[in-house]
Amino acid sequence: MFITKENIDRFCEEPEIFNEILTLDNKHIIELGCGKADLTRSIATNGNGRRITAFEIDEIQHALNEKVTDLPNVTFKHGAAENIAVDDNGADVVFMFKSLHHVPIDCMDMAFSEIHRVLNANGFLYVSEPIFAGEFNDILCLFHNEQAVRAAAFNAEKEAVNSGKFKLVKQVFFNAPMHFDDFSAFEKLILGVTHTDFVLSAEVFDDVKSKFERHLGTDGAHFKMPIRIDLLQAIK
């Protein structure tokens, strides 16, 4: 397993990746850390017979998710990856979209044990993690450096494989597009998330804004976020 690679050429939206490497129709799918449920919606509204249980640990976001009324095949639940309220062998696929590194480091091994428990025989775990590189990451690091937690997440993955709970099926590296209309949009979507309380000094805020605005053009700011996909399969 590799935490990153050089010269990542592929550029696409993430649904292109998971629809390419997984069969999701007629499956029970668990999403751990669904956030605003954008990818939940993509999974739920494409294909057939998909039943999704989407967990979110942030209470504010979960309350907003529960107000969603147009996704009848999705059940939103409040909960963490290290304590999944699903029966043993109850899921075909588990997704973690950029959420593994948000699991407390001392809970990561338990999270993998829980995922192994809820997956049925030969079920799949799809882990999507941002790579610590790129121009957007350079801005993020000014107020929120995730290098250590991302490395810990990758090491926990390797341990889950080395322990015999999972085997590595495939790794995919790609660049995902990110777009913000302006700095106000960046403030709302990144600085204003409810799962993390960012407190920036005036000096740091000005530095973030200055570096962000270097990327602004007539149609907003565009970034490429390098992402690593690890597709693991449960061994039972």
N, C-alpha and C positions, 0 to 999 in steps of 0.2 A: 504494500500500500504506500502511496506517495501523497504527501500533504499538499504538494503543488507541482507544477511543471512549467517549463519555460515555453515561450512562444505559443500561447493559446490562440488558435486561429478562429475557432467556431464562435459565431455571434448569433444569438437567437433568444427568444423568450423561453422560459423554463418548461411550459407545457409541451413544447416540441420534444424535449428530452424525455420526460417521463412517459409520454404517449408512445415514444419510440422503443423504450426498453421494458415497458410493463404492459400487461393486459389487465385492464381495470373493469371491464364489463362483468356484471353479475358477481361482483366481489363485495365483501364487507371491508371497508377501508377506514383506518384510523389515522387521524392527523393530530400530531402532538405539537401544540403551539401554533394554532391556526391564525392568530393575530386578527386582522380585519377581514379574514375569510375570502380574500381575493382568489387565492389558488383553490380554496375549498369550492368556490363557485365554479371555477373552470372545470374541476373534476366532476362536480355534481351535475352540470348542465351539458356535458358531452358524453356520448355513449349511452348504454342501456343497463338497467338493473344494478346501478351502483348505490350502495348504502354506506353512508359516511357518518362516523362519529368523530366530531371535531372538538378537541380539548384546547382550552386556553386558561393559563394560570392567572393572568391579570384580570382582576374582578371587574374593573371598569370596562375593559374591552369585551369581556364575556357578557356583561349585561347588555351591551350594544348588540352583540351577536344574537342574543336571545330574542331580539326584536325583529330579526329577519323572518319574513313570512313567505317568501317565494322560493324556498329550497326545501320541498317536502321530504326529500330523501336524505336530509342532513339533520343530525341530532347534535346540538351544541351542549357541551358539558364543561363545567369548571373543574379543573384538575391538572396535576403535574405528571411529567413523564415517569417519575419514580413511584407513582401510585396510580395506576391506570384502572379505572372502574369498568373493566370489561372481563368477561369470563375467560377462563383458560382456553386456549386454542380457538378464540372467537373471531379472529381477524385473518384476512388473506394478505393484506398489505398495510404497512405502517409508513406514514410519511413524516419526516421532520424537515421542514423548510426553514433553514437558517435559525433553528431553535435549539439545537443540541448544545451550542456554546453558551446558551442562557441557562441551562440546567446547572445548579450549584455543583462545583467540582466534586465535592464529597458525596454527591448523589448520582453521579454519572454511571457508576457501575450498577447501582440499583436500577437505574432507568433501563439499562440494557437487559438486566434480568427480567424486568417487568415486560419489556417488549418481546423478549423470547417467550415469556409465559403466555402472552395473549395471542401470539401468532400461531396459526395452525402449522401442521407439518409441512415444511418446505415453503412457508410463507416468506414474503419479502419485506425487508426494511430498506427504505430509500432515504438516505441522509444527504441533504443539500447544505453545504457550508461555504460561506464566503472565504476566499483566499486573502491572506494578509498582503495585499499588493494593490496597486492602481491609484489613480488620481482621487477617486472618491474616498478611498481608504486613507489617503494622506490628509484629507480634510477631517474625516472622522477622528483620526488619531489626535487631533489638536485638543479634543475634549473627552475622548472616550477610546482609549487604546485597548483593543481586544486581542492583542497578540497572544498573551498568556492563556486566556480562556479558550481561544480557538485551538491552540496547541494541546491543551488539556483534553478538549473534546476529541481531537484526532487520536490522541494516545488512548483514550477510553474506548474508541472504536477498535483500535488495534488489539487491545486487551480482550475485547469481546470476541474477536476472531481467534486470537491465540488461545482463549479459554475453551474453544470448541463449541460455543453457543451458536456462532454464525460462521459462514464462509463468505469470502469476497467473490462476488460474481463479476462485477465490472466497475471501473472508474471512468467517469466522463468529466472532461474539463471544458468549460465554455465561458464566454463573456455574455452577461445579460445586460440589456439596455436599461439605463436609468435616466429619467427626465424630470426636470423641475421647471415650471414656468418662470419662476423667479425665486429670490431668496426667501420671500414670505412662504412659499410652498415648501421650501427646505425646512424652514422653522417649524411649520405645522407637522410635516410628515416625519421628520427626524428628531428635532429637538423637543417636539411636543408629544412624543409617545408616552403612553401612561404606564408602560411596564418598567421604565427607567426614569429616575428623576435627575435630569441633567441640570446642573447649576454652573453656569459659566460666568466668570468674572467679565467685567466690561472689556478688559484688554483681550481676553481669549475670544469673546464674542466678536470683537472687531476684526481679529485675525481670521476667524472662521469666515466671516462675511466677505472679507477682502479676498481670500483665496477662492471662495466659491464664485464670486463675481468675475474672476478671471476667466471662468468657463461660460459666462453668459453670452449668448448671441441673440439675434433677432427672434429666434424661436425658443428661447430659454437655454437652460444648461443641460448638456448631455454628457453622460458618463458610461463607461463600460465597467461592470463589476465582474471580476473573475470569480468563478464559482467551481467548486469541486463536488461532483456527485459520487457517492459511494453506494452501490447497490449490494446489499448483503442478503443472504438467505439463511433462514433459521435451520439449525440442525437438530433434529429430534429423533 
